[in-house]
Amino acid sequence: MRAIEIENPGSGYVLKVADIAKPVPGAGEVLIRNAAAGLNRADLSQAMGGYPPPPGAPATLGMECSGTIEAVGPGVAAFKPGDAVCALLGGGGYAEYVAVSDKLILPVPKGVGLIDAAALPEVYFTVWTNLMDAARLQPGESVLIHGGSSGIGTAAIQLLHARGHKVFATAGSADKCKAIAALGADVAINYREEDFVAVVKDKTGGKGVDVILDMVGGDYIQRNMSAAAIWGRIVNIAYQSGMQATVNFAPMLMKRLSLLATTLRARSNEEKGVIRDAVLREVWPLIEAGKIKPVVDRTYPLAEAGDAHKRLAGSEHIGKILLTL
Ligand SMILES: NC(=O)c1ccc[n+]([C@@H]2O[C@H](COP(=O)([O-])OP(=O)(O)OC[C@H]3O[C@@H](n4cnc5c(N)ncnc54)[C@H](OP(=O)(O)O)[C@@H]3O)[C@@H](O)[C@H]2O)c1
């Protein structure tokens, strides 16, 4: 089958189409004929030689896909050949076929195209588990999302807006701020021109926000503490501006804050399956009701995976970039 291979992993990596063996579904797995694969920022790290797939996952890039079930392995009862699905993957999405545990699969929501469905799994698994399991978000609480125009950010904003939360979000240009406001951000902050701490304080009467979802780190670690309300929870899913910082922890004590961080990829299929069930129960009905939509920035054919990576690396996109098979 056709799949993307990484030539010269490292800063000068090249993505090439190669012919590799078609996977065979094992017990509890399904074989998906991929229609599309979603790009994730972690794919860039993997291509540069970091962030390897978890043990047992395919070495090929690609942490999510959509497509049609071609075959099922022993013990799979909930899905059958011909079903249109999307899936969270440990790896292997940039390929014609992928075998994956049936715990990581969701039906394509009604009203969503087969290709666009590849934009859904990684963002909603991540947003759900970080806001709900880690930050224990309560009804009516306010939330600040950093990287509002990212795949993750565009998903988080829509979900929070649909569930009635007040949403603050940061983005790096006026166009991106306009786009995230249209998705439901009540306060869109151009972080290159405004201080998000000052804006949050101003718009909350000095109180701050209850929950912050951060993918930036670096100096945001201290500034998030300033923007958080009493009993606030701050969850990091990445540290794009740096994993190290000199921090004054006094606000943690004074405001009774929680500082959290999680990754999704390394968790067991059982743990991911629990998140899948919650996403299917809580998010899929909002998609099927038209309250949440996949935000697809651009699609590229598989052979142009390198160009797709360049667009993601340059942060030119709003939402998700997809590869079509
Ligand atoms: N821990 C986990 O389980 C997990 C799971 C999924 C994703 N992630 C991580 O979450 C992040 C988002 O993933 P993605 O695939 O959605 O990536 P993405 O679409 O490439 O988004 C990255 C975003 O970061 C924003 N950004 C960079 N510097 C910023 C700053 N100083 N302030 C505010 N925003 C800033 C960029 O926006 P501008 O262009 O506006 O700067 C861009 O939108 C990635 O770092 C990814 O690795 C973690």
The ligand as an ORCA input file, in Angstrom:
! r2SCAN-3c Opt
* xyz 0 1
  N      -0.745     16.922     25.215
  C      -1.530     16.378     24.306
  O      -2.119     15.327     24.515
  C      -1.723     17.082     22.988
  C      -2.651     16.595     22.063
  C      -2.833     17.316     20.877
  C      -2.089     18.456     20.626
  N      -1.160     18.858     21.543
  C      -0.358     20.062     21.305
  O      -1.240     21.164     21.268
  C      -0.754     22.133     20.371
  C      -1.811     22.423     19.337
  O      -1.908     21.332     18.469
  P      -2.434     21.519     16.988
  O      -2.144     20.275     16.247
  O      -3.808     22.052     17.061
  O      -1.383     22.607     16.487
  P      -1.439     23.843     15.537
  O      -2.722     23.855     14.771
  O      -0.179     23.840     14.773
  O      -1.419     25.074     16.519
  C      -0.342     25.642     17.172
  C      -0.827     27.018     17.564
  O      -0.002     27.612     18.551
  C      -0.238     29.003     18.452
  N       0.777     29.785     19.173
  C       2.118     29.741     19.028
  N       2.694     30.629     19.877
  C       1.688     31.238     20.567
  C       1.634     32.246     21.574
  N       2.746     32.810     22.049
  N       0.425     32.615     22.070
  C      -0.702     32.059     21.608
  N      -0.720     31.104     20.637
  C       0.461     30.692     20.126
  C      -0.227     29.260     16.957
  O      -1.043     30.370     16.713
  P      -0.531     31.740     16.059
  O      -0.258     31.504     14.631
  O      -1.690     32.604     16.290
  O       0.707     32.117     16.810
  C      -0.924     27.990     16.420
  O      -2.284     28.234     16.183
  C       0.535     21.578     19.752
  O       1.626     22.106     20.438
  C       0.384     20.096     19.990
  O       1.614     19.422     20.042
  C      -0.963     18.204     22.701
*
